[in-house]
């Protein structure tokens, strides 16, 4: 694979290489790297070598993602995720509060209705007691 790529190098083909293919290419180019490195780091090393050797043009440098950029991107993703979770939690709290208010209002209404019913019964009994006399 590395030899085939080096015979007809193209940016799109390079950008679509899998990690295993990048490892083979890096070995072929005798680069100092470890297979355990992240794919993007190996890719960056290969890009530097291929641009230095003028196998790929400088536009290939746009495919590089610096570790700091990757780290910042991950950090932003995590911060975004955290904000979404916080919003979700606030929404859940609001829903629970509304449910509690609703429940309290229903309880209050039930007690008021019960009280009115008892009052009406007392009044009827009193009225019925008066008419019997």
C-alpha positions as CSV (number, residue, x, y, z in Angstrom):
1,X,0.0,0.0,0.0
2,X,2.6,2.7,0.9
3,X,4.5,2.1,-2.3
4,X,1.3,2.4,-4.3
5,X,0.4,5.6,-2.6
6,X,3.9,7.0,-3.2
7,X,3.7,6.2,-6.9
8,X,0.5,8.2,-7.4
9,X,0.1,10.4,-4.3
10,X,-3.2,12.3,-3.9
11,X,-4.5,14.3,-1.0
12,X,-7.9,12.8,-0.9
13,X,-6.5,9.3,-0.9
14,X,-4.1,10.2,1.8
15,X,-6.7,11.8,4.0
16,X,-8.8,8.6,3.8
17,X,-5.9,6.3,4.9
18,X,-6.7,4.0,7.8
19,X,-4.3,4.0,10.8
20,X,-2.8,0.7,9.7
21,X,-2.0,2.2,6.3
22,X,-0.5,5.3,7.9
23,X,1.7,3.1,10.1
24,X,2.9,1.2,7.0
25,X,3.6,4.5,5.2
26,X,5.4,5.9,8.3
27,X,7.6,2.7,8.5
28,X,8.3,2.9,4.8
29,X,9.4,6.6,5.2
30,X,11.5,5.5,8.2
31,X,9.8,7.9,10.6
32,X,10.4,7.9,14.3
33,X,7.0,6.9,15.8
34,X,5.2,4.3,17.9
35,X,2.3,2.3,16.7
36,X,0.5,3.1,20.0
37,X,0.4,6.8,19.0
38,X,-2.9,8.3,18.0
39,X,-3.7,8.1,14.3
40,X,-3.7,11.9,14.0
41,X,-0.2,12.2,15.4
42,X,1.1,9.6,13.0
43,X,-0.7,11.4,10.2
44,X,0.9,14.7,11.2
45,X,4.3,13.1,11.1
46,X,3.7,11.6,7.7
47,X,2.3,14.9,6.3
48,X,5.4,16.7,7.5
49,X,7.7,14.2,5.9
50,X,5.7,14.0,2.6
51,X,5.6,17.8,2.3
52,X,9.3,18.1,3.1
53,X,10.1,15.5,0.5
54,X,7.8,17.4,-1.9
55,X,5.7,14.3,-2.5
56,X,2.6,16.2,-1.4
57,X,2.1,20.0,-1.8
58,X,1.8,22.4,1.1
59,X,-2.0,22.2,0.9
60,X,-1.5,18.9,2.7
61,X,-0.6,20.8,5.8
62,X,-4.3,21.8,6.1
63,X,-5.0,18.1,6.9
64,X,-2.8,18.4,10.0
65,X,-4.6,18.7,13.3
66,X,-2.4,19.9,16.0
67,X,-2.6,18.2,19.4
68,X,-3.7,21.4,21.0
69,X,-6.5,21.8,18.5
70,X,-7.6,18.2,19.1
71,X,-7.4,18.8,22.8
72,X,-9.4,22.0,22.6
73,X,-11.9,20.4,20.4
74,X,-12.4,17.6,22.8
75,X,-12.6,20.1,25.7
76,X,-15.2,22.1,23.8
77,X,-17.2,18.9,23.1
78,X,-17.1,18.0,26.8
79,X,-18.1,21.5,27.9
80,X,-21.0,21.5,25.4
81,X,-22.1,18.1,26.7
82,X,-21.9,19.4,30.3
83,X,-24.0,22.4,29.4
84,X,-26.6,20.2,27.8
85,X,-26.8,18.0,30.9
86,X,-27.1,21.0,33.1
87,X,-29.9,22.4,31.0
88,X,-31.6,19.0,31.0
89,X,-31.3,18.9,34.8
90,X,-32.8,22.4,35.2
91,X,-35.6,21.4,32.9
92,X,-36.3,18.3,35.0
93,X,-36.2,20.4,38.2
94,X,-38.7,22.8,36.6
95,X,-41.0,20.0,35.7
96,X,-40.8,18.5,39.2
97,X,-41.5,21.9,40.7
98,X,-44.6,22.4,38.5
99,X,-45.8,18.9,39.3
100,X,-45.4,19.6,43.0
101,X,-47.3,22.9,42.7
102,X,-50.0,21.2,40.7
103,X,-50.2,18.4,43.3
104,X,-50.4,21.0,46.2
105,X,-53.1,23.0,44.4
106,X,-55.1,19.8,43.8
107,X,-54.7,18.8,47.5
108,X,-55.7,22.3,48.6
109,X,-58.7,22.2,46.2
110,X,-59.7,18.7,47.5
111,X,-59.5,19.9,51.1
112,X,-61.5,23.0,50.3
113,X,-64.1,20.9,48.5
114,X,-64.1,18.5,51.5
115,X,-64.5,21.4,53.9
116,X,-67.4,22.9,51.8
117,X,-69.0,19.5,51.7
118,X,-68.8,19.1,55.5
119,X,-70.1,22.7,56.0
120,X,-73.0,22.0,53.6
121,X,-73.8,18.7,55.5
122,X,-73.7,20.6,58.8
123,X,-75.9,23.3,57.5
124,X,-78.4,20.7,56.1
125,X,-78.4,18.8,59.4
126,X,-78.9,22.0,61.2
127,X,-81.6,23.1,58.8
128,X,-83.2,19.6,58.9
129,X,-83.1,19.6,62.7
130,X,-84.8,23.0,62.7
131,X,-87.6,21.8,60.4
132,X,-88.2,18.7,62.5
133,X,-88.9,20.8,65.6
